[in-house]
């Protein structure tokens, strides 16, 4: 539940900020009558995201009997890469998003290409929707099992609701507030999630014999904290906890952090130049 809450909360804020920036700028330049293009773009982006979610579920069913573990490992690896890239990109480019969106909106209005406003909203929201679907897939594949689907669904809907509310308040009088601490803290949590997804993907490959376990298991704490328990599933989803991990899973999990830190520093160095 907590994992789905964090992911949907952050992704909803990112998507809502894009829509909010466009609406605020249009209102500022006296073009509030063009709001409908932004709304339509956002609406169809949500519809497209739901279609993408359904399509991804169809693919999972298709691969159920044909290399399911390999398919799940591929999803976990893809989620790890995209999640890490998103955190790194937002860490270094969050300040520039507002200016770029305003420039593109101004260009669309000056050339009377109002459909471009809908496109800006659609692309921004749909990108966050696709990321959300991918991250939730990765979370469910590596986060253990739930006795009921209600907790993750409740967490996801709560995250969406809180994200919309926070963004609405931000643009309705609290624009002086700094959202960077939120993105920084949530980014750290998401990095731990990504490390867990990477480790789980390696575990899938160990299961089918494509990667040697080296030592299996390194420990077994299922008697103390099972991944099937509520707390265990939370620990698995957020921190990548495994009650009986193989050595190769531990190695990849631990190597993920210095590699990500180097990526962050590399991006900072490139921007400084």
C-alpha positions as CSV (number, residue, x, y, z in Angstrom):
1,X,0.0,0.0,0.0
2,X,2.7,2.5,1.0
3,X,4.7,1.8,-2.2
4,X,1.8,2.4,-4.5
5,X,0.9,5.5,-2.5
6,X,4.4,7.0,-2.9
7,X,4.6,6.3,-6.6
8,X,1.1,7.6,-7.5
9,X,1.5,10.6,-5.2
10,X,4.7,11.7,-6.9
11,X,3.7,10.9,-10.5
12,X,0.3,12.7,-10.0
13,X,2.1,15.8,-8.7
14,X,4.4,15.8,-11.7
15,X,1.6,15.4,-14.2
16,X,-0.6,18.0,-12.4
17,X,2.3,20.5,-12.3
18,X,2.5,20.3,-16.1
19,X,-1.2,21.0,-16.4
20,X,-1.1,23.7,-13.8
21,X,1.9,25.5,-15.3
22,X,0.1,25.6,-18.7
23,X,-3.2,26.9,-17.2
24,X,-1.5,29.5,-15.0
25,X,0.5,30.8,-18.0
26,X,-2.6,31.0,-20.3
27,X,-4.4,32.9,-17.5
28,X,-1.5,35.2,-17.1
29,X,-1.5,36.3,-20.7
30,X,-5.2,36.6,-21.0
31,X,-5.8,33.3,-22.9
32,X,-8.0,31.5,-20.3
33,X,-10.5,30.7,-23.1
34,X,-7.9,28.2,-24.4
35,X,-8.1,26.2,-21.2
36,X,-10.2,23.6,-23.0
37,X,-7.3,22.5,-25.1
38,X,-5.2,21.7,-22.0
39,X,-8.1,19.9,-20.4
40,X,-8.7,17.8,-23.5
41,X,-5.1,16.9,-23.8
42,X,-4.9,15.8,-20.1
43,X,-8.2,13.9,-20.4
44,X,-7.1,11.9,-23.4
45,X,-3.7,11.3,-21.8
46,X,-5.4,9.6,-18.8
47,X,-7.5,7.5,-21.2
48,X,-4.4,6.5,-23.1
49,X,-2.6,5.6,-19.9
50,X,-5.5,3.3,-18.9
51,X,-5.4,1.7,-22.4
52,X,-1.6,1.2,-21.9
53,X,-2.3,-0.4,-18.5
54,X,-4.8,-2.8,-20.1
55,X,-2.4,-3.6,-23.0
56,X,0.5,-4.3,-20.6
57,X,-1.8,-6.7,-18.7
58,X,-2.7,-8.4,-21.9
59,X,1.1,-8.9,-22.6
60,X,1.5,-10.4,-19.2
61,X,-1.2,-13.0,-19.9
62,X,0.3,-13.7,-23.3
63,X,3.7,-14.5,-21.7
64,X,2.1,-16.5,-18.9
65,X,3.2,-19.9,-20.3
66,X,6.0,-18.7,-22.5
67,X,9.0,-17.5,-20.4
68,X,6.9,-15.7,-17.7
69,X,9.9,-15.3,-15.4
70,X,12.0,-13.8,-18.2
71,X,9.2,-11.4,-19.1
72,X,8.8,-10.3,-15.5
73,X,12.6,-9.9,-15.2
74,X,12.5,-7.7,-18.3
75,X,9.7,-5.6,-16.8
76,X,11.6,-5.2,-13.6
77,X,14.8,-4.2,-15.4
78,X,13.0,-1.7,-17.6
79,X,11.2,-0.2,-14.5
80,X,14.6,0.1,-12.7
81,X,16.2,2.0,-15.6
82,X,13.2,4.3,-16.2
83,X,12.7,4.9,-12.5
84,X,16.3,5.8,-12.0
85,X,16.5,8.0,-15.1
86,X,13.3,9.8,-14.0
87,X,14.8,10.6,-10.5
88,X,18.1,11.7,-12.0
89,X,16.4,13.9,-14.6
90,X,14.0,15.5,-12.2
91,X,16.9,16.2,-9.8
92,X,18.8,18.2,-12.4
93,X,16.0,19.7,-14.6
94,X,13.0,20.5,-12.3
95,X,13.8,24.2,-12.4
96,X,13.7,24.4,-16.2
97,X,10.4,22.7,-16.7
98,X,8.3,25.8,-16.1
99,X,10.2,28.0,-18.5
100,X,10.3,25.4,-21.3
101,X,6.5,24.8,-21.0
102,X,5.8,28.5,-21.1
103,X,8.0,29.0,-24.2
104,X,6.2,26.2,-26.0
105,X,2.8,27.5,-25.1
106,X,3.7,31.0,-26.2
107,X,4.9,29.6,-29.5
108,X,1.7,27.6,-30.0
109,X,-0.5,30.7,-29.4
110,X,1.7,33.0,-31.5
111,X,1.4,30.7,-34.5
112,X,-2.3,29.9,-33.8
113,X,-1.5,26.2,-33.4
114,X,-3.8,25.8,-30.4
115,X,-3.8,22.0,-30.9
116,X,-0.2,22.2,-29.7
117,X,-1.5,23.1,-26.2
118,X,-3.4,19.9,-26.1
119,X,-0.3,18.0,-27.4
120,X,1.8,19.6,-24.6
121,X,-0.7,18.5,-21.9
122,X,-1.2,15.1,-23.5
123,X,2.5,14.3,-23.8
124,X,3.3,15.4,-20.3
125,X,0.5,13.6,-18.6
126,X,0.8,10.5,-20.7
127,X,4.5,10.2,-20.0
128,X,3.7,10.2,-16.2
129,X,0.9,7.7,-16.8
130,X,3.2,5.3,-18.6
131,X,5.8,5.6,-15.9
132,X,3.2,5.0,-13.2
133,X,2.0,1.8,-14.9
134,X,5.5,0.6,-15.4
135,X,6.6,1.4,-11.8
136,X,3.5,-0.3,-10.3
137,X,4.1,-3.4,-12.4
138,X,7.6,-3.5,-11.1
139,X,6.4,-2.9,-7.5
140,X,3.8,-5.7,-7.7
141,X,6.3,-8.2,-9.3
142,X,8.8,-7.7,-6.6
143,X,6.8,-6.6,-3.6
144,X,5.4,-9.9,-2.3
145,X,1.8,-10.9,-2.3
146,X,-1.2,-9.3,-0.7
147,X,-4.1,-11.1,0.9
148,X,-6.4,-8.6,-0.8
149,X,-6.1,-6.1,-3.7
150,X,-7.7,-3.5,-1.5
151,X,-4.6,-2.1,0.2
152,X,-2.5,-1.3,-2.9
153,X,-5.6,0.1,-4.7
154,X,-6.4,2.2,-1.7
155,X,-2.8,3.4,-1.5
156,X,-2.8,4.3,-5.2
157,X,-6.1,6.2,-5.1
158,X,-5.0,8.0,-1.9
159,X,-1.8,9.0,-3.6
160,X,-3.6,10.4,-6.7
161,X,-6.1,12.3,-4.5
162,X,-3.4,13.8,-2.3
163,X,-1.2,14.7,-5.4
164,X,-4.1,16.5,-7.1
165,X,-5.0,18.4,-3.8
166,X,-1.4,19.4,-3.2
167,X,-0.9,20.7,-6.7
168,X,-4.3,22.6,-6.6
169,X,-3.2,24.3,-3.3
170,X,0.2,25.1,-4.8
171,X,-1.4,27.0,-7.7
172,X,-4.2,28.6,-5.5
173,X,-2.1,30.6,-3.2
174,X,0.8,28.6,-1.9
175,X,3.1,29.0,-5.0
176,X,5.8,30.4,-2.8
177,X,6.3,26.9,-1.2
178,X,9.3,24.9,-2.4
179,X,8.4,21.4,-3.7
180,X,12.1,20.5,-4.0
181,X,12.3,18.8,-0.5
182,X,9.3,16.7,-1.5
183,X,11.0,15.5,-4.8
184,X,14.3,15.0,-3.0
185,X,12.9,12.8,-0.2
186,X,10.6,10.9,-2.6
187,X,13.5,10.5,-5.0
188,X,15.6,8.8,-2.3
189,X,12.7,6.4,-1.5
190,X,12.2,5.6,-5.2
191,X,15.9,4.9,-5.6
192,X,15.6,2.2,-2.9
193,X,12.5,0.8,-4.8
194,X,14.6,0.7,-8.0
195,X,17.3,-1.2,-6.2
196,X,14.8,-3.7,-5.0
197,X,13.3,-4.1,-8.5
198,X,16.8,-4.8,-9.9
199,X,17.5,-7.4,-7.3
200,X,14.1,-9.0,-7.9
201,X,14.8,-9.1,-11.7
202,X,18.1,-10.9,-11.0
203,X,16.2,-13.3,-8.8
204,X,13.8,-14.1,-11.7
205,X,16.8,-15.0,-13.9
206,X,18.3,-17.1,-11.1
207,X,15.0,-19.0,-11.0
208,X,15.2,-20.0,-14.7
209,X,18.9,-20.8,-14.5
210,X,20.2,-17.9,-16.6
211,X,22.2,-16.4,-13.7
212,X,24.1,-18.4,-11.1
213,X,23.0,-17.7,-7.5
214,X,26.6,-18.0,-6.2
215,X,25.3,-18.7,-2.8
216,X,21.6,-19.5,-2.1
217,X,20.4,-18.4,0.3
218,X,22.8,-16.1,2.1
219,X,20.4,-16.0,5.0
220,X,16.8,-17.0,5.8
221,X,14.8,-14.7,8.0
222,X,11.3,-15.9,6.8
223,X,10.7,-17.1,10.4
224,X,11.2,-13.5,11.6
225,X,9.7,-11.4,8.8
226,X,8.0,-13.2,5.9
227,X,7.5,-11.4,2.6
228,X,3.9,-12.6,2.6
229,X,3.1,-10.7,5.7
230,X,1.9,-7.1,5.6
231,X,5.0,-5.6,7.0
232,X,7.2,-7.9,5.0
233,X,5.4,-6.9,1.7
234,X,5.9,-3.2,2.6
235,X,9.6,-3.8,3.2
236,X,9.9,-5.8,0.0
237,X,8.1,-3.1,-2.1
238,X,10.0,-0.1,-0.7
239,X,13.4,-1.4,0.3
240,X,13.7,-4.6,-1.7
241,X,13.7,-6.8,1.4
242,X,14.2,-10.5,0.8
243,X,13.9,-13.1,3.5
244,X,16.2,-15.6,1.6
245,X,18.2,-13.7,-1.0
246,X,21.0,-15.2,-3.2
247,X,24.4,-13.7,-3.1
248,X,24.1,-12.5,-6.7
249,X,21.0,-10.6,-5.8
250,X,22.8,-8.9,-2.9
251,X,25.7,-7.9,-5.1
252,X,23.4,-6.3,-7.7
253,X,21.4,-4.6,-5.0
254,X,24.5,-3.1,-3.4
255,X,26.2,-2.1,-6.7
256,X,23.1,-0.2,-7.8
257,X,23.7,2.6,-5.2
258,X,27.3,3.7,-6.2
259,X,26.4,3.5,-9.9
260,X,23.3,5.7,-9.4
261,X,25.4,8.2,-7.3
262,X,28.0,8.3,-10.1
263,X,25.2,9.0,-12.6
264,X,23.9,11.9,-10.5
265,X,27.4,13.4,-10.2
266,X,28.0,12.9,-13.9
267,X,24.8,14.8,-14.8
268,X,25.8,17.6,-12.4
269,X,29.2,17.8,-14.0
270,X,27.7,17.9,-17.5
271,X,25.3,20.7,-16.5
272,X,28.1,22.7,-14.9
273,X,29.9,22.7,-18.2
